């Protein structure tokens, strides 16, 4: 592959995490009758978002395996079901992420039609853009990134609106809304935020050039100016997001003190600086693709990539989504849902623990017996203290919609129960349809 795919050790684990987490969240949403309508719908979107990411990582796992074992050539891959299906599912994933800010944390569209309207929009995107993308060789795929403009504009506006009201009007309850908006921005843009300084200084353009050259070797579709410009706009969105969050949180730290969101934002900001420094040391290798022949990345650099970008993308993102789901009333965590919630938390903790232990073992010469003993100890602790661990992770279950209703800023909108089912059916059909279109066109061997 033309990316750092040979280092992707977490892909199979990420596939399992996202699929299981997505399915369990969807089930819990349908069992959460007491949650407010907007929050249930937001939980449903997040559940499907994680599920589609799981399918996406499954495709990536198979693709990497095929290339690593030389079971597929570049020519075969360029018009294969693996490529078409992978990019088609990614399109649906981006579409789901783009409709999430319409209902959470601030419901921009306060109308019962938002559920079916969102489903219809994704259905249209599937029917129109999936075949168009395949038949044009995904030559204009960069434009799909522009769908991230909606989450950026809405969540940044919500964050600043309630941050300013907290700071200037001393409305402490508004912190709940601004913090959730910040968490949603980080959850969706997480990995790209770590490259913010490289984007601002145009250092990332060197990587764009390298991946364009390497991509040509795998998929012979020439780059085009409009798509490249669209991708640059997407990068500007990602870098601006972390700069705005960092500036806002620094202001809040000075006035109010540290918080968990502040610490998380500072972590991503510092990672961006470190990535800029480490990328600079690799510029000769990065530019080699354009100037002479592609040289392999430094092994230490790849290890840094695994322990930052990969962990954020494959483990950090689902953990952030799970935190939002559990702590902001998107699902009910009491009553009949207690068992599901505990299984959800324990499953995530065990998978993440085993993943980190495996990663450490690939870097440090630790015997298998020791790592097995560490994992067994973690299992005993998690099972023995599962109730305390679950309760500590669900420190609060505050309703964003409830807070907004008390402030008189939104009206109470009730969705019909069958609307959630129809939305889920539409998303399921869209996924099946996208995969069927990808499979049939790949079988027809239609030249791009």
Buried (B, 14 or more C-beta within 10 A) or exposed (E): BBEBBEBBBBBBBBBBBBBBBBBBBBBBBBBBEEBBBBBBBBBBBBBBBBBBBBBBBBBBBBBBBBBEEEEBEBEEBBBBBBBBBBBBBBBBBBBBBBBBBBBBBBBBBEEBEBBBBBBBBBBEBBBEBBBEBBBEBBBBBBBBBBBBBBBBEBBBBBBBBBBBBBBEEEBEBBBBBBBBBBBBBBBBBBBBBBBBBBBBEEBBBBBBBBBBBBBBEBBEBEBEEEBBEBBBBBBBBBBBBBBBBBBBBBEBBEEBEEBEBBEBBBBBBEBBEEBBEBBEEBEEBBBBBEEEEBBEBEEEBBBBBBBBBBBBBBBBBBBBBBBBBBBBBBBBBEEEBEEBBBBBBBBBBBBBBBBBBBBEBEEEEEEEEEBEEBBEEBBEEBEEEBEEBBEEBBEEBEBBBBBBBEBEEBEEBEBEEEBBEBBBEBBEBBBEBBBEBBBBBBEEEEEB
